């Protein structure tokens, strides 16, 4: 799966959100880690009323299959738009 397909999963899960997804894998060369290291920032009106933990769980749920496979590390920043 490509970074573009991972981003599309986030777009599908958070319609209308402002989503940034950055591949930071090159910063982790030599760590013997397999899989992508990604950083995402999601600004979404649907986060209103949710705790930070709840917001992050929604992101993790959207990428559950990838987090159990091709994503080694995911940094998440969420904001309410």
ChimeraX commands (.cxc) that place a marker at each C-alpha (Angstrom):
marker #1 position 0.00,0.00,0.00 radius 0.5
marker #1 position 1.25,3.45,-0.87 radius 0.5
marker #1 position 1.27,6.63,1.19 radius 0.5
marker #1 position -1.38,8.03,-1.17 radius 0.5
marker #1 position -3.70,5.08,-0.43 radius 0.5
marker #1 position -3.17,5.52,3.31 radius 0.5
marker #1 position -4.03,9.21,2.98 radius 0.5
marker #1 position -7.14,8.29,0.99 radius 0.5
marker #1 position -8.29,6.06,3.86 radius 0.5
marker #1 position -7.99,9.07,6.17 radius 0.5
marker #1 position -9.89,11.28,3.71 radius 0.5
marker #1 position -12.65,8.67,3.54 radius 0.5
marker #1 position -12.80,8.36,7.34 radius 0.5
marker #1 position -12.81,12.12,7.98 radius 0.5
marker #1 position -14.77,13.76,5.14 radius 0.5
marker #1 position -14.11,17.46,4.77 radius 0.5
marker #1 position -11.07,17.36,7.05 radius 0.5
marker #1 position -7.79,19.11,6.35 radius 0.5
marker #1 position -5.33,16.19,6.36 radius 0.5
marker #1 position -1.56,16.23,6.13 radius 0.5
marker #1 position 0.36,12.96,5.96 radius 0.5
marker #1 position 4.16,12.97,5.91 radius 0.5
marker #1 position 6.43,9.99,5.40 radius 0.5
marker #1 position 9.29,10.37,7.93 radius 0.5
marker #1 position 10.74,6.90,7.30 radius 0.5
marker #1 position 14.00,8.32,5.95 radius 0.5
marker #1 position 14.70,9.80,9.39 radius 0.5
marker #1 position 14.73,6.31,10.88 radius 0.5
marker #1 position 17.18,4.53,8.61 radius 0.5
marker #1 position 19.40,2.20,10.59 radius 0.5
marker #1 position 16.83,1.57,13.33 radius 0.5
marker #1 position 16.14,-1.85,11.83 radius 0.5
marker #1 position 12.43,-1.02,11.80 radius 0.5
marker #1 position 10.25,-2.41,9.06 radius 0.5
marker #1 position 7.37,-0.38,7.75 radius 0.5
marker #1 position 6.46,3.25,7.34 radius 0.5
marker #1 position 7.09,5.96,9.91 radius 0.5
marker #1 position 4.34,8.50,9.34 radius 0.5
marker #1 position 3.25,11.80,10.81 radius 0.5
marker #1 position -0.30,13.06,10.35 radius 0.5
marker #1 position -2.13,16.24,11.23 radius 0.5
marker #1 position -5.90,16.19,10.92 radius 0.5
marker #1 position -8.12,19.24,11.38 radius 0.5
marker #1 position -11.72,18.00,11.51 radius 0.5
marker #1 position -15.00,19.46,12.73 radius 0.5
marker #1 position -16.14,15.98,13.78 radius 0.5
marker #1 position -13.61,16.01,16.63 radius 0.5
marker #1 position -15.69,18.62,18.47 radius 0.5
marker #1 position -16.74,17.34,21.89 radius 0.5
marker #1 position -14.26,14.45,21.84 radius 0.5
marker #1 position -11.25,14.11,24.11 radius 0.5
marker #1 position -7.79,14.00,22.58 radius 0.5
marker #1 position -7.64,10.27,23.31 radius 0.5
marker #1 position -10.97,9.71,21.54 radius 0.5
marker #1 position -9.77,11.72,18.54 radius 0.5
marker #1 position -6.56,9.70,18.29 radius 0.5
marker #1 position -8.46,6.43,18.63 radius 0.5
marker #1 position -10.62,7.40,15.66 radius 0.5
marker #1 position -7.47,7.90,13.60 radius 0.5
marker #1 position -6.01,4.61,14.80 radius 0.5
marker #1 position -9.29,2.82,14.03 radius 0.5
marker #1 position -9.28,4.23,10.48 radius 0.5
marker #1 position -5.79,2.79,9.92 radius 0.5
marker #1 position -6.11,-0.35,12.04 radius 0.5
marker #1 position -5.11,-2.78,9.28 radius 0.5
marker #1 position -2.11,-0.68,8.31 radius 0.5
marker #1 position -1.01,-0.22,11.94 radius 0.5
marker #1 position -0.99,-4.00,12.25 radius 0.5
marker #1 position 1.09,-4.27,9.09 radius 0.5
marker #1 position 2.88,-1.70,6.96 radius 0.5
marker #1 position 2.92,1.22,9.42 radius 0.5
marker #1 position 5.62,0.85,12.04 radius 0.5
marker #1 position 5.08,4.22,13.75 radius 0.5
marker #1 position 2.40,6.90,13.49 radius 0.5
marker #1 position 2.59,10.35,15.05 radius 0.5
marker #1 position -0.89,11.90,15.33 radius 0.5
marker #1 position -1.87,15.53,15.83 radius 0.5
marker #1 position -5.59,16.34,15.80 radius 0.5
marker #1 position -7.40,19.67,15.90 radius 0.5
marker #1 position -10.98,20.83,15.70 radius 0.5
marker #1 position -11.73,22.93,12.63 radius 0.5
marker link #1:1,2 radius 0.2
marker link #1:2,3 radius 0.2
marker link #1:3,4 radius 0.2
marker link #1:4,5 radius 0.2
marker link #1:5,6 radius 0.2
marker link #1:6,7 radius 0.2
marker link #1:7,8 radius 0.2
marker link #1:8,9 radius 0.2
marker link #1:9,10 radius 0.2
marker link #1:10,11 radius 0.2
marker link #1:11,12 radius 0.2
marker link #1:12,13 radius 0.2
marker link #1:13,14 radius 0.2
marker link #1:14,15 radius 0.2
marker link #1:15,16 radius 0.2
marker link #1:16,17 radius 0.2
marker link #1:17,18 radius 0.2
marker link #1:18,19 radius 0.2
marker link #1:19,20 radius 0.2
marker link #1:20,21 radius 0.2
marker link #1:21,22 radius 0.2
marker link #1:22,23 radius 0.2
marker link #1:23,24 radius 0.2
marker link #1:24,25 radius 0.2
marker link #1:25,26 radius 0.2
marker link #1:26,27 radius 0.2
marker link #1:27,28 radius 0.2
marker link #1:28,29 radius 0.2
marker link #1:29,30 radius 0.2
marker link #1:30,31 radius 0.2
marker link #1:31,32 radius 0.2
marker link #1:32,33 radius 0.2
marker link #1:33,34 radius 0.2
marker link #1:34,35 radius 0.2
marker link #1:35,36 radius 0.2
marker link #1:36,37 radius 0.2
marker link #1:37,38 radius 0.2
marker link #1:38,39 radius 0.2
marker link #1:39,40 radius 0.2
marker link #1:40,41 radius 0.2
marker link #1:41,42 radius 0.2
marker link #1:42,43 radius 0.2
marker link #1:43,44 radius 0.2
marker link #1:44,45 radius 0.2
marker link #1:45,46 radius 0.2
marker link #1:46,47 radius 0.2
marker link #1:47,48 radius 0.2
marker link #1:48,49 radius 0.2
marker link #1:49,50 radius 0.2
marker link #1:50,51 radius 0.2
marker link #1:51,52 radius 0.2
marker link #1:52,53 radius 0.2
marker link #1:53,54 radius 0.2
marker link #1:54,55 radius 0.2
marker link #1:55,56 radius 0.2
marker link #1:56,57 radius 0.2
marker link #1:57,58 radius 0.2
marker link #1:58,59 radius 0.2
marker link #1:59,60 radius 0.2
marker link #1:60,61 radius 0.2
marker link #1:61,62 radius 0.2
marker link #1:62,63 radius 0.2
marker link #1:63,64 radius 0.2
marker link #1:64,65 radius 0.2
marker link #1:65,66 radius 0.2
marker link #1:66,67 radius 0.2
marker link #1:67,68 radius 0.2
marker link #1:68,69 radius 0.2
marker link #1:69,70 radius 0.2
marker link #1:70,71 radius 0.2
marker link #1:71,72 radius 0.2
marker link #1:72,73 radius 0.2
marker link #1:73,74 radius 0.2
marker link #1:74,75 radius 0.2
marker link #1:75,76 radius 0.2
marker link #1:76,77 radius 0.2
marker link #1:77,78 radius 0.2
marker link #1:78,79 radius 0.2
marker link #1:79,80 radius 0.2
marker link #1:80,81 radius 0.2
view
